[in-house]
């Protein structure tokens, strides 16, 4: 559990800093745990999509790391 928590925390920190390369690397560490944690595959897919979107449409320099929900 501790390794998963560290990888997820690192991924989120990198994502919020707009360091999408490191966020993607850390996400791959998180993905190693997907078979053992129910629902983790959904989170991984969500962040893969968000990272791809942020690369295609980079956030402004003053971005605070938050994402506006576009659906429920």
PQR file with spaces between the fields and no chain letter, atoms N, CA, C, O and H, PARSE charges and radii, in Angstrom:
ATOM       1  N    UNK     1       0.816   -1.203    0.000 -0.4000 1.5000
ATOM       2  CA   UNK     1       0.000    0.000    0.000 -0.0000 2.0000
ATOM       3  C    UNK     1       0.856    1.263    0.000  0.5500 1.7000
ATOM       4  O    UNK     1       0.526    2.235   -0.679 -0.5500 1.4000
ATOM       5  N    UNK     2       1.940    1.255    0.748 -0.4000 1.5000
ATOM       6  CA   UNK     2       2.792    2.440    0.863 -0.0000 2.0000
ATOM       7  C    UNK     2       3.422    2.801   -0.484  0.5500 1.7000
ATOM       8  O    UNK     2       3.541    3.980   -0.819 -0.5500 1.4000
ATOM       9  H    UNK     2       2.208    0.466    1.300  0.4000 1.0000
ATOM      10  N    UNK     3       3.822    1.793   -1.250 -0.4000 1.5000
ATOM      11  CA   UNK     3       4.420    2.057   -2.562 -0.0000 2.0000
ATOM      12  C    UNK     3       3.396    2.670   -3.504  0.5500 1.7000
ATOM      13  O    UNK     3       3.718    3.587   -4.259 -0.5500 1.4000
ATOM      14  H    UNK     3       3.724    0.836   -0.978  0.4000 1.0000
ATOM      15  N    UNK     4       2.173    2.176   -3.466 -0.4000 1.5000
ATOM      16  CA   UNK     4       1.099    2.742   -4.285 -0.0000 2.0000
ATOM      17  C    UNK     4       0.819    4.179   -3.868  0.5500 1.7000
ATOM      18  O    UNK     4       0.709    5.058   -4.723 -0.5500 1.4000
ATOM      19  H    UNK     4       1.911    1.432   -2.852  0.4000 1.0000
ATOM      20  N    UNK     5       0.704    4.427   -2.583 -0.4000 1.5000
ATOM      21  CA   UNK     5       0.428    5.777   -2.082 -0.0000 2.0000
ATOM      22  C    UNK     5       1.531    6.741   -2.488  0.5500 1.7000
ATOM      23  O    UNK     5       1.245    7.876   -2.870 -0.5500 1.4000
ATOM      24  H    UNK     5       0.794    3.713   -1.888  0.4000 1.0000
ATOM      25  N    UNK     6       2.776    6.315   -2.414 -0.4000 1.5000
ATOM      26  CA   UNK     6       3.900    7.177   -2.795 -0.0000 2.0000
ATOM      27  C    UNK     6       3.874    7.476   -4.290  0.5500 1.7000
ATOM      28  O    UNK     6       4.097    8.616   -4.699 -0.5500 1.4000
ATOM      29  H    UNK     6       3.009    5.393   -2.104  0.4000 1.0000
ATOM      30  N    UNK     7       3.603    6.462   -5.103 -0.4000 1.5000
ATOM      31  CA   UNK     7       3.548    6.663   -6.553 -0.0000 2.0000
ATOM      32  C    UNK     7       2.392    7.586   -6.928  0.5500 1.7000
ATOM      33  O    UNK     7       2.552    8.473   -7.767 -0.5500 1.4000
ATOM      34  H    UNK     7       3.422    5.537   -4.771  0.4000 1.0000
ATOM      35  N    UNK     8       1.243    7.384   -6.318 -0.4000 1.5000
ATOM      36  CA   UNK     8       0.085    8.229   -6.624 -0.0000 2.0000
ATOM      37  C    UNK     8       0.325    9.663   -6.158  0.5500 1.7000
ATOM      38  O    UNK     8      -0.021   10.610   -6.865 -0.5500 1.4000
ATOM      39  H    UNK     8       1.113    6.663   -5.636  0.4000 1.0000
ATOM      40  N    UNK     9       0.901    9.826   -4.999 -0.4000 1.5000
ATOM      41  CA   UNK     9       1.202   11.158   -4.484 -0.0000 2.0000
ATOM      42  C    UNK     9       2.205   11.874   -5.387  0.5500 1.7000
ATOM      43  O    UNK     9       2.048   13.059   -5.681 -0.5500 1.4000
ATOM      44  H    UNK     9       1.181    9.057   -4.425  0.4000 1.0000
ATOM      45  N    UNK    10       3.229   11.157   -5.822 -0.4000 1.5000
ATOM      46  CA   UNK    10       4.219   11.733   -6.727 -0.0000 2.0000
ATOM      47  C    UNK    10       3.616   12.117   -8.063  0.5500 1.7000
ATOM      48  O    UNK    10       3.948   13.159   -8.628 -0.5500 1.4000
ATOM      49  H    UNK    10       3.357   10.194   -5.583  0.4000 1.0000
ATOM      50  N    UNK    11       2.730   11.272   -8.567 -0.4000 1.5000
ATOM      51  CA   UNK    11       2.067   11.559   -9.835 -0.0000 2.0000
ATOM      52  C    UNK    11       1.219   12.813   -9.724  0.5500 1.7000
ATOM      53  O    UNK    11       1.267   13.675  -10.601 -0.5500 1.4000
ATOM      54  H    UNK    11       2.460   10.425   -8.109  0.4000 1.0000
ATOM      55  N    UNK    12       0.448   12.921   -8.660 -0.4000 1.5000
ATOM      56  CA   UNK    12      -0.406   14.097   -8.478 -0.0000 2.0000
ATOM      57  C    UNK    12       0.411   15.369   -8.303  0.5500 1.7000
ATOM      58  O    UNK    12       0.050   16.415   -8.842 -0.5500 1.4000
ATOM      59  H    UNK    12       0.410   12.220   -7.947  0.4000 1.0000
ATOM      60  N    UNK    13       1.496   15.291   -7.563 -0.4000 1.5000
ATOM      61  CA   UNK    13       2.354   16.466   -7.364 -0.0000 2.0000
ATOM      62  C    UNK    13       2.943   16.926   -8.690  0.5500 1.7000
ATOM      63  O    UNK    13       2.951   18.122   -8.982 -0.5500 1.4000
ATOM      64  H    UNK    13       1.789   14.441   -7.125  0.4000 1.0000
ATOM      65  N    UNK    14       3.431   16.001   -9.486 -0.4000 1.5000
ATOM      66  CA   UNK    14       3.999   16.355  -10.792 -0.0000 2.0000
ATOM      67  C    UNK    14       2.913   16.924  -11.704  0.5500 1.7000
ATOM      68  O    UNK    14       3.142   17.911  -12.402 -0.5500 1.4000
ATOM      69  H    UNK    14       3.424   15.029   -9.249  0.4000 1.0000
ATOM      70  N    UNK    15       1.744   16.310  -11.699 -0.4000 1.5000
ATOM      71  CA   UNK    15       0.639   16.794  -12.529 -0.0000 2.0000
ATOM      72  C    UNK    15       0.271   18.227  -12.165  0.5500 1.7000
ATOM      73  O    UNK    15       0.098   19.071  -13.044 -0.5500 1.4000
ATOM      74  H    UNK    15       1.558   15.508  -11.131  0.4000 1.0000
ATOM      75  N    UNK    16       0.152   18.494  -10.885 -0.4000 1.5000
ATOM      76  CA   UNK    16      -0.249   19.830  -10.426 -0.0000 2.0000
ATOM      77  C    UNK    16       0.805   20.890  -10.715  0.5500 1.7000
ATOM      78  O    UNK    16       0.497   22.081  -10.759 -0.5500 1.4000
ATOM      79  H    UNK    16       0.293   17.808  -10.171  0.4000 1.0000
ATOM      80  N    UNK    17       2.051   20.458  -10.913 -0.4000 1.5000
ATOM      81  CA   UNK    17       3.133   21.380  -11.279 -0.0000 2.0000
ATOM      82  C    UNK    17       3.272   21.496  -12.794  0.5500 1.7000
ATOM      83  O    UNK    17       4.181   22.163  -13.290 -0.5500 1.4000
ATOM      84  H    UNK    17       2.302   19.491  -10.878  0.4000 1.0000
ATOM      85  N    UNK    18       2.373   20.849  -13.523 -0.4000 1.5000
ATOM      86  CA   UNK    18       2.395   20.813  -14.984 -0.0000 2.0000
ATOM      87  C    UNK    18       3.649   20.124  -15.504  0.5500 1.7000
ATOM      88  O    UNK    18       4.115   20.429  -16.601 -0.5500 1.4000
ATOM      89  H    UNK    18       1.635   20.307  -13.120  0.4000 1.0000
ATOM      90  N    UNK    19       4.195   19.204  -14.729 -0.4000 1.5000
ATOM      91  CA   UNK    19       5.341   18.396  -15.135 -0.0000 2.0000
ATOM      92  C    UNK    19       4.780   17.076  -15.657  0.5500 1.7000
ATOM      93  O    UNK    19       4.833   16.046  -14.985 -0.5500 1.4000
ATOM      94  H    UNK    19       3.817   18.956  -13.837  0.4000 1.0000
ATOM      95  N    UNK    20       4.246   17.137  -16.864 -0.4000 1.5000
ATOM      96  CA   UNK    20       3.482   16.018  -17.391 -0.0000 2.0000
ATOM      97  C    UNK    20       4.345   14.813  -17.747  0.5500 1.7000
ATOM      98  O    UNK    20       3.854   13.685  -17.737 -0.5500 1.4000
ATOM      99  H    UNK    20       4.203   17.974  -17.410  0.4000 1.0000
ATOM     100  N    UNK    21       5.618   15.028  -18.061 -0.4000 1.5000
ATOM     101  CA   UNK    21       6.504   13.894  -18.318 -0.0000 2.0000
ATOM     102  C    UNK    21       6.679   13.061  -17.048  0.5500 1.7000
ATOM     103  O    UNK    21       6.528   11.839  -17.078 -0.5500 1.4000
ATOM     104  H    UNK    21       6.018   15.944  -18.069  0.4000 1.0000
ATOM     105  N    UNK    22       6.993   13.717  -15.945 -0.4000 1.5000
ATOM     106  CA   UNK    22       7.144   12.992  -14.684 -0.0000 2.0000
ATOM     107  C    UNK    22       5.819   12.432  -14.195  0.5500 1.7000
ATOM     108  O    UNK    22       5.778   11.339  -13.631 -0.5500 1.4000
ATOM     109  H    UNK    22       7.116   14.709  -15.920  0.4000 1.0000
ATOM     110  N    UNK    23       4.743   13.164  -14.403 -0.4000 1.5000
ATOM     111  CA   UNK    23       3.430   12.664  -14.007 -0.0000 2.0000
ATOM     112  C    UNK    23       3.119   11.369  -14.748  0.5500 1.7000
ATOM     113  O    UNK    23       2.597   10.420  -14.163 -0.5500 1.4000
ATOM     114  H    UNK    23       4.776   14.052  -14.862  0.4000 1.0000
ATOM     115  N    UNK    24       3.438   11.335  -16.021 -0.4000 1.5000
ATOM     116  CA   UNK    24       3.188   10.133  -16.804 -0.0000 2.0000
ATOM     117  C    UNK    24       4.069    8.968  -16.333  0.5500 1.7000
ATOM     118  O    UNK    24       3.613    7.826  -16.267 -0.5500 1.4000
ATOM     119  H    UNK    24       3.862   12.106  -16.497  0.4000 1.0000
ATOM     120  N    UNK    25       5.313    9.260  -16.012 -0.4000 1.5000
ATOM     121  CA   UNK    25       6.201    8.217  -15.485 -0.0000 2.0000
ATOM     122  C    UNK    25       5.657    7.647  -14.179  0.5500 1.7000
ATOM     123  O    UNK    25       5.609    6.432  -13.989 -0.5500 1.4000
ATOM     124  H    UNK    25       5.684   10.187  -16.066  0.4000 1.0000
ATOM     125  N    UNK    26       5.250    8.538  -13.289 -0.4000 1.5000
ATOM     126  CA   UNK    26       4.713    8.092  -12.005 -0.0000 2.0000
ATOM     127  C    UNK    26       3.397    7.341  -12.200  0.5500 1.7000
ATOM     128  O    UNK    26       3.099    6.402  -11.461 -0.5500 1.4000
ATOM     129  H    UNK    26       5.289    9.525  -13.443  0.4000 1.0000
ATOM     130  N    UNK    27       2.626    7.748  -13.175 -0.4000 1.5000
ATOM     131  CA   UNK    27       1.368    7.058  -13.453 -0.0000 2.0000
ATOM     132  C    UNK    27       1.638    5.616  -13.867  0.5500 1.7000
ATOM     133  O    UNK    27       0.859    4.721  -13.538 -0.5500 1.4000
ATOM     134  H    UNK    27       2.868    8.510  -13.774  0.4000 1.0000
ATOM     135  N    UNK    28       2.717    5.389  -14.574 -0.4000 1.5000
ATOM     136  CA   UNK    28       3.070    4.019  -14.956 -0.0000 2.0000
ATOM     137  C    UNK    28       3.437    3.196  -13.721  0.5500 1.7000
ATOM     138  O    UNK    28       3.175    1.994  -13.682 -0.5500 1.4000
ATOM     139  H    UNK    28       3.349    6.116  -14.841  0.4000 1.0000
ATOM     140  N    UNK    29       4.038    3.826  -12.717 -0.4000 1.5000
ATOM     141  CA   UNK    29       4.292    3.129  -11.450 -0.0000 2.0000
ATOM     142  C    UNK    29       2.959    2.781  -10.777  0.5500 1.7000
ATOM     143  O    UNK    29       2.789    1.678  -10.257 -0.5500 1.4000
ATOM     144  H    UNK    29       4.251    4.802  -12.748  0.4000 1.0000
ATOM     145  N    UNK    30       2.032    3.717  -10.790 -0.4000 1.5000
ATOM     146  CA   UNK    30       0.705    3.471  -10.215 -0.0000 2.0000
ATOM     147  C    UNK    30       0.036    2.310  -10.951  0.5500 1.7000
ATOM     148  O    UNK    30      -0.611    1.469  -10.326 -0.5500 1.4000
ATOM     149  H    UNK    30       2.170    4.613  -11.212  0.4000 1.0000
ATOM     150  N    UNK    31       0.187    2.262  -12.265 -0.4000 1.5000
ATOM     151  CA   UNK    31      -0.466    1.235  -13.088 -0.0000 2.0000
ATOM     152  C    UNK    31      -0.015   -0.176  -12.708  0.5500 1.7000
ATOM     153  O    UNK    31      -0.748   -1.138  -12.937 -0.5500 1.4000
ATOM     154  H    UNK    31       0.712    2.946  -12.773  0.4000 1.0000
ATOM     155  N    UNK    32       1.164   -0.308  -12.140 -0.4000 1.5000
ATOM     156  CA   UNK    32       1.646   -1.636  -11.724 -0.0000 2.0000
ATOM     157  C    UNK    32       0.750   -2.257  -10.644  0.5500 1.7000
ATOM     158  O    UNK    32       0.738   -3.474  -10.459 -0.5500 1.4000
ATOM     159  H    UNK    32       1.759    0.474  -11.955  0.4000 1.0000
ATOM     160  N    UNK    33       0.012   -1.417   -9.947 -0.4000 1.5000
ATOM     161  CA   UNK    33      -0.842   -1.890   -8.865 -0.0000 2.0000
ATOM     162  C    UNK    33      -2.286   -2.140   -9.319  0.5500 1.7000
ATOM     163  O    UNK    33      -3.112   -2.572   -8.514 -0.5500 1.4000
ATOM     164  H    UNK    33       0.022   -0.428  -10.097  0.4000 1.0000
ATOM     165  N    UNK    34      -2.599   -1.883  -10.571 -0.4000 1.5000
ATOM     166  CA   UNK    34      -3.982   -1.923  -11.043 -0.0000 2.0000
ATOM     167  C    UNK    34      -4.645   -3.274  -10.832  0.5500 1.7000
ATOM     168  O    UNK    34      -5.831   -3.337  -10.511 -0.5500 1.4000
ATOM     169  H    UNK    34      -1.928   -1.532  -11.224  0.4000 1.0000
ATOM     170  N    UNK    35      -3.910   -4.335  -11.005 -0.4000 1.5000
ATOM     171  CA   UNK    35      -4.527   -5.665  -10.866 -0.0000 2.0000
ATOM     172  C    UNK    35      -4.888   -5.987   -9.423  0.5500 1.7000
ATOM     173  O    UNK    35      -5.727   -6.850   -9.165 -0.5500 1.4000
ATOM     174  H    UNK    35      -2.946   -4.284  -11.266  0.4000 1.0000
ATOM     175  N    UNK    36      -4.251   -5.291   -8.479 -0.4000 1.5000
ATOM     176  CA   UNK    36      -4.483   -5.573   -7.062 -0.0000 2.0000
ATOM     177  C    UNK    36      -5.485   -4.627   -6.393  0.5500 1.7000
ATOM     178  O    UNK    36      -5.940   -4.896   -5.281 -0.5500 1.4000
ATOM     179  H    UNK    36      -3.570   -4.589   -8.689  0.4000 1.0000
ATOM     180  N    UNK    37      -5.828   -3.531   -7.056 -0.4000 1.5000
ATOM     181  CA   UNK    37      -6.704   -2.535   -6.438 -0.0000 2.0000
ATOM     182  C    UNK    37      -7.889   -2.262   -7.349  0.5500 1.7000
ATOM     183  O    UNK    37      -7.734   -1.724   -8.445 -0.5500 1.4000
ATOM     184  H    UNK    37      -5.458   -3.313   -7.960  0.4000 1.0000
ATOM     185  N    UNK    38      -9.053   -2.631   -6.893 -0.4000 1.5000
ATOM     186  CA   UNK    38     -10.288   -2.451   -7.660 -0.0000 2.0000
ATOM     187  C    UNK    38     -10.526   -0.971   -7.941  0.5500 1.7000
ATOM     188  O    UNK    38     -10.447   -0.138   -7.037 -0.5500 1.4000
ATOM     189  H    UNK    38      -9.179   -3.068   -6.002  0.4000 1.0000
ATOM     190  N    UNK    39     -10.813   -0.655   -9.184 -0.4000 1.5000
ATOM     191  CA   UNK    39     -11.132    0.712   -9.584 -0.0000 2.0000
ATOM     192  C    UNK    39      -9.926    1.561   -9.937  0.5500 1.7000
ATOM     193  O    UNK    39     -10.081    2.661  -10.466 -0.5500 1.4000
ATOM     194  H    UNK    39     -10.877   -1.332   -9.918  0.4000 1.0000
ATOM     195  N    UNK    40      -8.728    1.071   -9.653 -0.4000 1.5000
ATOM     196  CA   UNK    40      -7.534    1.860   -9.947 -0.0000 2.0000
ATOM     197  C    UNK    40      -7.356    2.071  -11.439  0.5500 1.7000
ATOM     198  O    UNK    40      -6.813    3.093  -11.859 -0.5500 1.4000
ATOM     199  H    UNK    40      -8.602    0.177   -9.223  0.4000 1.0000
ATOM     200  N    UNK    41      -7.805    1.123  -12.244 -0.4000 1.5000
ATOM     201  CA   UNK    41      -7.703    1.261  -13.691 -0.0000 2.0000
ATOM     202  C    UNK    41      -8.496    2.468  -14.200  0.5500 1.7000
ATOM     203  O    UNK    41      -8.122    3.080  -15.200 -0.5500 1.4000
ATOM     204  H    UNK    41      -8.247    0.293  -11.904  0.4000 1.0000
ATOM     205  N    UNK    42      -9.580    2.804  -13.518 -0.4000 1.5000
ATOM     206  CA   UNK    42     -10.387    3.965  -13.895 -0.0000 2.0000
ATOM     207  C    UNK    42      -9.602    5.253  -13.640  0.5500 1.7000
ATOM     208  O    UNK    42      -9.593    6.157  -14.475 -0.5500 1.4000
ATOM     209  H    UNK    42      -9.883    2.306  -12.706  0.4000 1.0000
ATOM     210  N    UNK    43      -8.955    5.329  -12.497 -0.4000 1.5000
ATOM     211  CA   UNK    43      -8.130    6.494  -12.165 -0.0000 2.0000
ATOM     212  C    UNK    43      -6.977    6.643  -13.149  0.5500 1.7000
ATOM     213  O    UNK    43      -6.674    7.750  -13.595 -0.5500 1.4000
ATOM     214  H    UNK    43      -8.963    4.595  -11.819  0.4000 1.0000
ATOM     215  N    UNK    44      -6.338    5.534  -13.486 -0.4000 1.5000
ATOM     216  CA   UNK    44      -5.215    5.560  -14.422 -0.0000 2.0000
ATOM     217  C    UNK    44      -5.678    6.069  -15.780  0.5500 1.7000
ATOM     218  O    UNK    44      -5.021    6.922  -16.377 -0.5500 1.4000
ATOM     219  H    UNK    44      -6.585    4.635  -13.124  0.4000 1.0000
ATOM     220  N    UNK    45      -6.781    5.565  -16.263 -0.4000 1.5000
ATOM     221  CA   UNK    45      -7.305    6.006  -17.562 -0.0000 2.0000
ATOM     222  C    UNK    45      -7.650    7.494  -17.533  0.5500 1.7000
ATOM     223  O    UNK    45      -7.388    8.213  -18.497 -0.5500 1.4000
ATOM     224  H    UNK    45      -7.314    4.873  -15.778  0.4000 1.0000
ATOM     225  N    UNK    46      -8.234    7.950  -16.434 -0.4000 1.5000
ATOM     226  CA   UNK    46      -8.594    9.358  -16.292 -0.0000 2.0000
ATOM     227  C    UNK    46      -7.358   10.246  -16.389  0.5500 1.7000
ATOM     228  O    UNK    46      -7.362   11.237  -17.119 -0.5500 1.4000
ATOM     229  H    UNK    46      -8.447    7.366  -15.651  0.4000 1.0000
ATOM     230  N    UNK    47      -6.311    9.900  -15.664 -0.4000 1.5000
ATOM     231  CA   UNK    47      -5.112   10.730  -15.681 -0.0000 2.0000
ATOM     232  C    UNK    47      -4.335   10.601  -16.985  0.5500 1.7000
ATOM     233  O    UNK    47      -3.687   11.563  -17.398 -0.5500 1.4000
ATOM     234  H    UNK    47      -6.308    9.094  -15.071  0.4000 1.0000
ATOM     235  N    UNK    48      -4.374    9.468  -17.636 -0.4000 1.5000
ATOM     236  CA   UNK    48      -3.759    9.368  -18.968 -0.0000 2.0000
ATOM     237  C    UNK    48      -4.446   10.340  -19.917  0.5500 1.7000
ATOM     238  O    UNK    48      -3.794   11.030  -20.701 -0.5500 1.4000
ATOM     239  H    UNK    48      -4.900    8.686  -17.301  0.4000 1.0000
ATOM     240  N    UNK    49      -5.762   10.384  -19.836 -0.4000 1.5000
ATOM     241  CA   UNK    49      -6.546   11.296  -20.676 -0.0000 2.0000
ATOM     242  C    UNK    49      -6.236   12.752  -20.329  0.5500 1.7000
ATOM     243  O    UNK    49      -6.057   13.579  -21.223 -0.5500 1.4000
ATOM     244  H    UNK    49      -6.292    9.824  -19.199  0.4000 1.0000
ATOM     245  N    UNK    50      -6.173   13.064  -19.050 -0.4000 1.5000
ATOM     246  CA   UNK    50      -5.891   14.437  -18.622 -0.0000 2.0000
ATOM     247  C    UNK    50      -4.491   14.876  -19.038  0.5500 1.7000
ATOM     248  O    UNK    50      -4.304   16.011  -19.478 -0.5500 1.4000
ATOM     249  H    UNK    50      -6.318   12.393  -18.324  0.4000 1.0000
ATOM     250  N    UNK    51      -3.521   13.999  -18.904 -0.4000 1.5000
ATOM     251  CA   UNK    51      -2.157   14.341  -19.314 -0.0000 2.0000
ATOM     252  C    UNK    51      -2.105   14.588  -20.813  0.5500 1.7000
ATOM     253  O    UNK    51      -1.481   15.552  -21.258 -0.5500 1.4000
ATOM     254  H    UNK    51      -3.673   13.078  -18.547  0.4000 1.0000
ATOM     255  N    UNK    52      -2.742   13.743  -21.587 -0.4000 1.5000
ATOM     256  CA   UNK    52      -2.772   13.933  -23.043 -0.0000 2.0000
ATOM     257  C    UNK    52      -3.445   15.258  -23.399  0.5500 1.7000
ATOM     258  O    UNK    52      -2.971   15.979  -24.277 -0.5500 1.4000
ATOM     259  H    UNK    52      -3.248   12.960  -21.225  0.4000 1.0000
ATOM     260  N    UNK    53      -4.533   15.576  -22.729 -0.4000 1.5000
ATOM     261  CA   UNK    53      -5.243   16.828  -22.977 -0.0000 2.0000
ATOM     262  C    UNK    53      -4.374   18.030  -22.616  0.5500 1.7000
ATOM     263  O    UNK    53      -4.343   19.019  -23.348 -0.5500 1.4000
ATOM     264  H    UNK    53      -4.918   14.991  -22.016  0.4000 1.0000
ATOM     265  N    UNK    54      -3.677   17.944  -21.500 -0.4000 1.5000
ATOM     266  CA   UNK    54      -2.822   19.057  -21.070 -0.0000 2.0000
ATOM     267  C    UNK    54      -1.636   19.248  -22.007  0.5500 1.7000
ATOM     268  O    UNK    54      -1.179   20.372  -22.214 -0.5500 1.4000
ATOM     269  H    UNK    54      -3.702   17.141  -20.906  0.4000 1.0000
ATOM     270  N    UNK    55      -1.147   18.175  -22.562 -0.4000 1.5000
ATOM     271  CA   UNK    55      -0.064   18.303  -23.542 -0.0000 2.0000
ATOM     272  C    UNK    55      -0.575   18.955  -24.825  0.5500 1.7000
ATOM     273  O    UNK    55       0.111   19.779  -25.429 -0.5500 1.4000
ATOM     274  H    UNK    55      -1.517   17.262  -22.395  0.4000 1.0000
ATOM     275  N    UNK    56      -1.771   18.581  -25.228 -0.4000 1.5000
ATOM     276  CA   UNK    56      -2.359   19.140  -26.451 -0.0000 2.0000
ATOM     277  C    UNK    56      -2.767   20.603  -26.260  0.5500 1.7000
ATOM     278  O    UNK    56      -2.677   21.406  -27.188 -0.5500 1.4000
ATOM     279  H    UNK    56      -2.328   17.911  -24.738  0.4000 1.0000
ATOM     280  N    UNK    57      -3.212   20.935  -25.060 -0.4000 1.5000
ATOM     281  CA   UNK    57      -3.663   22.288  -24.728 -0.0000 2.0000
ATOM     282  C    UNK    57      -3.045   22.686  -23.389  0.5500 1.7000
ATOM     283  O    UNK    57      -3.705   22.614  -22.352 -0.5500 1.4000
ATOM     284  H    UNK    57      -3.286   20.282  -24.306  0.4000 1.0000
ATOM     285  N    UNK    58      -1.779   23.105  -23.412 -0.4000 1.5000
ATOM     286  CA   UNK    58      -1.085   23.412  -22.150 -0.0000 2.0000
ATOM     287  C    UNK    58      -1.820   24.464  -21.319  0.5500 1.7000
ATOM     288  O    UNK    58      -2.399   25.409  -21.854 -0.5500 1.4000
ATOM     289  H    UNK    58      -1.243   23.163  -24.254  0.4000 1.0000
ATOM     290  N    UNK    59      -1.782   24.275  -20.013 -0.4000 1.5000
ATOM     291  CA   UNK    59      -2.435   25.240  -19.123 -0.0000 2.0000
ATOM     292  C    UNK    59      -1.637   26.543  -19.078  0.5500 1.7000
ATOM     293  O    UNK    59      -0.463   26.557  -19.450 -0.5500 1.4000
ATOM     294  H    UNK    59      -1.312   23.507  -19.579  0.4000 1.0000
ATOM     295  N    UNK    60      -2.251   27.626  -18.631 -0.4000 1.5000
ATOM     296  CA   UNK    60      -1.523   28.895  -18.515 -0.0000 2.0000
ATOM     297  C    UNK    60      -0.427   28.805  -17.453  0.5500 1.7000
ATOM     298  O    UNK    60      -0.448   27.916  -16.602 -0.5500 1.4000
ATOM     299  H    UNK    60      -3.204   27.615  -18.328  0.4000 1.0000
ATOM     300  N    UNK    61       0.508   29.716  -17.510 -0.4000 1.5000
ATOM     301  CA   UNK    61       1.648   29.716  -16.586 -0.0000 2.0000
ATOM     302  C    UNK    61       1.207   29.794  -15.123  0.5500 1.7000
ATOM     303  O    UNK    61       1.887   29.265  -14.244 -0.5500 1.4000
ATOM     304  H    UNK    61       0.525   30.439  -18.201  0.4000 1.0000
ATOM     305  N    UNK    62       0.087   30.441  -14.861 -0.4000 1.5000
ATOM     306  CA   UNK    62      -0.378   30.587  -13.478 -0.0000 2.0000
ATOM     307  C    UNK    62      -1.376   29.491  -13.053  0.5500 1.7000
ATOM     308  O    UNK    62      -2.085   29.650  -12.060 -0.5500 1.4000
ATOM     309  H    UNK    62      -0.466   30.870  -15.576  0.4000 1.0000
ATOM     310  N    UNK    63      -1.426   28.403  -13.794 -0.4000 1.5000
ATOM     311  CA   UNK    63      -2.334   27.300  -13.499 -0.0000 2.0000
ATOM     312  C    UNK    63      -2.075   26.762  -12.099  0.5500 1.7000
ATOM     313  O    UNK    63      -0.922   26.570  -11.713 -0.5500 1.4000
ATOM     314  H    UNK    63      -0.850   28.274  -14.602  0.4000 1.0000
ATOM     315  N    UNK    64      -3.126   26.518  -11.343 -0.4000 1.5000
ATOM     316  CA   UNK    64      -2.992   26.048   -9.959 -0.0000 2.0000
ATOM     317  C    UNK    64      -3.134   24.534   -9.816  0.5500 1.7000
ATOM     318  O    UNK    64      -3.181   24.019   -8.699 -0.5500 1.4000
ATOM     319  H    UNK    64      -4.063   26.674  -11.656  0.4000 1.0000
ATOM     320  N    UNK    65      -3.201   23.827  -10.929 -0.4000 1.5000
ATOM     321  CA   UNK    65      -3.285   22.373  -10.881 -0.0000 2.0000
ATOM     322  C    UNK    65      -4.690   21.819  -10.811  0.5500 1.7000
ATOM     323  O    UNK    65      -4.875   20.603  -10.796 -0.5500 1.4000
ATOM     324  H    UNK    65      -3.163   24.245  -11.836  0.4000 1.0000
ATOM     325  N    UNK    66      -5.681   22.688  -10.769 -0.4000 1.5000
ATOM     326  CA   UNK    66      -7.067   22.214  -10.676 -0.0000 2.0000
ATOM     327  C    UNK    66      -7.646   21.955  -12.066  0.5500 1.7000
ATOM     328  O    UNK    66      -7.195   22.510  -13.068 -0.5500 1.4000
ATOM     329  H    UNK    66      -5.531   23.677  -10.782  0.4000 1.0000
ATOM     330  N    UNK    67      -8.638   21.111  -12.086 -0.4000 1.5000
ATOM     331  CA   UNK    67      -9.342   20.743  -13.307 -0.0000 2.0000
ATOM     332  C    UNK    67     -10.809   21.055  -13.121  0.5500 1.7000
ATOM     333  O    UNK    67     -11.394   20.728  -12.088 -0.5500 1.4000
ATOM     334  H    UNK    67      -9.005   20.661  -11.272  0.4000 1.0000
ATOM     335  N    UNK    68     -11.401   21.681  -14.107 -0.4000 1.5000
ATOM     336  CA   UNK    68     -12.841   21.961  -14.056 -0.0000 2.0000
ATOM     337  C    UNK    68     -13.589   20.773  -14.616  0.5500 1.7000
ATOM     338  O    UNK    68     -13.341   20.365  -15.751 -0.5500 1.4000
ATOM     339  H    UNK    68     -10.926   21.947  -14.946  0.4000 1.0000
ATOM     340  N    UNK    69     -14.496   20.212  -13.844 -0.4000 1.5000
ATOM     341  CA   UNK    69     -15.290   19.066  -14.292 -0.0000 2.0000
ATOM     342  C    UNK    69     -16.204   19.490  -15.431  0.5500 1.7000
ATOM     343  O    UNK    69     -16.894   20.506  -15.359 -0.5500 1.4000
ATOM     344  H    UNK    69     -14.697   20.544  -12.922  0.4000 1.0000
ATOM     345  N    UNK    70     -16.188   18.680  -16.487 -0.4000 1.5000
ATOM     346  CA   UNK    70     -17.043   18.973  -17.631 -0.0000 2.0000
ATOM     347  C    UNK    70     -18.263   18.056  -17.669  0.5500 1.7000
ATOM     348  O    UNK    70     -19.170   18.256  -18.476 -0.5500 1.4000
ATOM     349  H    UNK    70     -15.627   17.854  -16.546  0.4000 1.0000
ATOM     350  N    UNK    71     -18.282   17.059  -16.801 -0.4000 1.5000
ATOM     351  CA   UNK    71     -19.432   16.169  -16.702 -0.0000 2.0000
ATOM     352  C    UNK    71     -19.449   15.534  -15.316  0.5500 1.7000
ATOM     353  O    UNK    71     -18.488   15.642  -14.555 -0.5500 1.4000
ATOM     354  H    UNK    71     -17.545   16.897  -16.145  0.4000 1.0000
ATOM     355  N    UNK    72     -20.552   14.876  -15.008 -0.4000 1.5000
ATOM     356  CA   UNK    72     -20.682   14.184  -13.721 -0.0000 2.0000
ATOM     357  C    UNK    72     -20.205   12.782  -13.838  0.5500 1.7000
ATOM     358  O    UNK    72     -20.234   12.036  -12.859 -0.5500 1.4000
ATOM     359  H    UNK    72     -21.333   14.789  -15.626  0.4000 1.0000
